[in-house]
Structures are given as C-alpha cells and as structure tokens.
Amino acid sequence: MDSKAPSGSSPSHSLSNDAEKRDVKLDLEQFRSVGEGDLVEMVDTTHGQFHRSFTPHQVHIISLGSNIGSGLFIGTGAALAAGGPGNMVIAYLLVCTCVWAVLQSLSEMTIAFPTSGNYIDYADRWVDPALAFGAGFAEWLGWTSIVASEAAFFNILIQFWAGGDFPKAASLTLFLAATCVIFIMPNTVFAWFEYFTSLIKIVLFMLIIVLSLAIVCGAGPKGYVHDGATWRDLAAFKNGFSGFGHAALLATWAVGDQIFIGIMGGEAQNPRFSMGHATKLVPYRVIFVYMACVIFITLLIPSDNDQLLGGSGITASPFVLAITLVDIPYVSDILNAGIMCGILAISAESVYLSSRILRTMGLQKLVPVWVAQVDRKGRPIRSLVITCVTAIVLTYINLSSGGTTALGWFVSITSASFFINWMIVAFTSWRFHKVLAAQNDSLFSNLYAWRSAYWPLAPAWLMTISCLLLFSCIYVGAKPPGASHTTASTFFQYTIGIILIFTLTVGYKLIFRTPWRDPKSADLLTGRRKLTSEDVLQLDRYYAQPGWRRFLTYVKLW
C-alpha cells in the first residue's frame, strides 16, 4: 500500500482563476479529498478531531441488524398490496442481490482508503467533483428523509394500540425526542445504542420466523393451514409491471443502499477486518432475512387486506396482522414494541449517516467548510444540528398532509437517492480500477489486500439493476398501480428525487466547471491506509483458525 503516484502527478487540485475567486467568496473548494481533510486535522485542529468509536464486535452485530426497520416490518405490506405476491418476491430478490454488488464494489475502495463518508471522496478523486457533490447530496437527502418516514411508521404503531385516538403530533414529538437525544451524548453511546437495538432486532426477527412458520402450519385458536391460497385466489402479479415497479421501489427503500456499512468501516479500528467481514456477512443476512419474511407474508396475508399500508383500515405490520388474525394473545403487543425499537434504531442510523455525509462534504469543500466542525467529544456537531433540524421539519410535514401522502413522497425520495448512488458506486468502482491500471499500482498484491470477487461482475450487475429501478420509477410515476391515469402531482411524487439530484449535480458542474479526472494523475496517495502491526496480528490470528471457527464468527452474538 506504499506505491507512489507517477512522477509529475499530484493529489492537489487546481482551479481556474475565476473559479478560485468564486470559491473565496463562497468558502467552497470542490477539489479537495476528505483524506486531505483528515490529514489537515492531525496538524491543525480547526475542525476538531474525529473519533473512531466502533469496535470490530460492534460493527459485526450492527451489520447483522442494520437496515431491519419499518421497511421490513411494515413497508412490505404496501408492496404486497400494490404488486401481489409474485411481483413482490421478484422485486425484493433483485434488490437484495444489489446488497452483494454494492458491498463488493465499495469495500475494496473503503479498505484501502477508509474515510468517513468514503464514497463521496472516491467519486471526487477518481471521477469528477460534481459527481461527488451529487452523491453526497443524494445520500444526505435520502437518509434524512428516512427519519420522517420512520416517524410516520412510529405513529402507525402507536395508533395500533390507541385505536387511532392518540394525537399524531404527540407521537411524532416523542419519536423525534428519542432520536435526537442520543446525539447529545458521546459517539460511544450511539455505538452501544445501535449494538443493543441490533440485538433486539435479531431476536425479533427470529421470533417472527418461528411464529410465521407456526401460523403457516395452523397454529393459533383461529389458525388454519396456509396452503398458498393467497397466491391462487388473488392475482399473483397484481397491476403488472406497475405493481412490480412499485414493489421494487419499496424494496429499495426497505433494504437500504448499505452505504451505512461503508461509513462504519471508515470509522472502524481495523477497517480491513471489519469491512471485509461485513462484506461477506451482510449480503447473506439481507437475502435470508428479507426473502424469508417476504415469502411468509405472501402466504399469510391476502394482498387485498385493508389493514395493509395504504388500505382503508387502521394500518398494522403484516406480521402483527397475521398474529391478530389467528387470535394468538399478547404476542402482537410484543412484536409491536420490538418493531418500535427497530424503527428508532433505523432513525438514529439515518441521523448518524447523514451528519457524517454532510461533514465529509464540508471537508471536501463541496459545502461551506464550517459544516465540518467536530466538538471535543468527537461529534460532527454542526452537521448534526443541520441534519436534525431538517429531519424535524420533514417529520412535521406529516401533520399537514392527508393519510400517507407525505410518506409516499419521503419513500420516493429515499428510493431514488439509493439507486442513483448505486449507479455512482458502480461507475466509481470501474474508474478506480482504471486509475490503478493507468498508474501500475500494486494495491491488490499487498499483504491481506482485499479485492472484489469476480470483478467487474459486481459493478456491472449493480448498474444493470439500478437502471431497471430508474425506469421503474419513471414508469410508475406515469402509470401508478391501481390507477386508471396519473396526475402531475403523482408523477412528481415518484420522480422528485431524480429531478432534485440530477438538477443540482448538473448545476454544480456548470457553475464550478469541475474537471473530469485523468486516470494517470488521479489521487492514489491521500488517505491511503497501511495495515498496522496490530491489524496484521488480528488478521493472522483470524486466518490461522480452521474454517468452521471462522464461520462461527459470522453468526455469533457475543
């Protein structure tokens, strides 16, 4: 990892005189890598010292439980109602395969250049600063919007108990208070909060699987054997491609873009071990968790049930609904409480990730640099405040809309930001390899180097599915499931994320006239991390174990 750039190359970036003058006025400088920002902090604490707060064990457990929230527990009901069981299964399976592809594409860059908010830096140094701005804005907007959508789902869970009588403003306020208070405390508090809530989600998932299997087999006072009648008696591919597209967008929002794993990897004490471990674990976990739950839902709940999200009844989680229908006492309340914990965890993850992304953009001077300020406890305090205030405003928008209207907008924005960033990660991976080849860099021949399996399969697959999702987003906007025609409002609801991200990225490119990176001189030095002796010792001990013991490290919870 010590290879040098070719003679004459430099990691520094230049602007035209006019652009420099503009940057002085705006305090923006879009050509600096986040790695350089981190190096500056070592000698100049103007922005504060960022802390690495996650242990390898915490990263492992959080990886097991990450992205298990309302998208799985409640949003799956909307996918079933719109697309039917057949469309739902295919949509979720395709999106789940993207988890493998994005982590394979992202990990080899993250392990070599472990920086918080990493893939924005990679887009800057190996592609174009304008693409870095677009990626950062998309990620920040998508995850900040998740806070608002999780708040809406938190209210749904409250109303299940209250029968619709609990004030919506009160439930949203309780949710925001619980989310924001975590970030008043040091980073280690957040790390342990995510650790314990991930354990709760893992236990909750196992309980759901056992209960679902029992109900399918006829458990419960009013139980009966579920033999696939929900597939036979109702349309399996409800609403055609429109139903599939809607289910695929909900699946993208539910599964998440998995950038969260890369951000944690950038802050891990041993990125090579933690990120490499998570990259192998997370895809199998996501595919098993989501596909098992999706298949059980399609067997247990008919797609025309009015209590699924978007129906006319009081909305409930499909799992809670399945237990209620067979009259098993108390368990539905336990599940409802557990799902609340999962939703709070996802909301906290969203604030954490969004604030890190915003700080990274500040370090790269894609936004004003004062946003990058870190306090004495290692928290990016200003980006946290901006993110929390924006999340609060978006959350209270739920009060001014009818039914699930605002929720639909938030889901559409988040889904678009996720698959657009998958496109960016895929393209950046290709450019990363092109830069390595142009500079004859021996990165992948170093000790314990980590390389994407079967490259370029992962970025090619990721780009293909992302293009399908882009087409689905536009198609569903033009032909919503179950509607005879669309309206301008509906089309804008589905495409607003695409329009915002594309417009701002192109605008940034035109205003600042950012350069396309030359592979022969692109930065392969700044922020590059060499394995420490402690890192090598940990990896030596790990790979010295027999295969069965290494396998157990992927499933243990202690």
Buried (B, 14 or more C-beta within 10 A) or exposed (E): BEBEBEEEBEBEBEBEEEBEEBBEEEEBBBBBBBBBBBEBBEEEEEBBEBBBBBBBBBBBBBBBBBBBBBBBBBBBBBBBBBBBBBBBBBBBBBBBBBBBBBBBBBBBBBBBBBBBBBBBBBBBBBBBBBBBBBBBBBBBBBBBBBBBBBBBBBBBBBBBEEEEEBEBEEBBBBBBEBBBEBBEEBBBBBBEBBBEBBBBBBEBBEBBBEBBEBBBEEBBEEBBEBEEEBBEEEBBBBBBBBBBBBBBBBBBBBBBBBBBBBBBBBBBBBBBBBBBBBBBBBBBBBBEBBBBBBBBBBBBBBBBBEBBBBBEEEBBBBBBBBBBBBEBEEBBEEBBEBBBBBBBBBBBBBBBBBBBBBBBBBBBBBBEBEBBBBEEBBBBBBBBBBBBEBBBEBBBBBEEEEEBEBBBBBBBBBBBBBBBBBBBBBBBBBBBBBBBEBBEBEBBEBEBBBBBEEBBBBBBBBBBBBBBBBEBBBBBBBBBBEEEEBEEEBBBBBBBBBEBBBEBBEEBBEBBBBBEBEBEBBBBBBBBBEBEEEBBEBBEEBEEEEEEEBEEBBEEEE
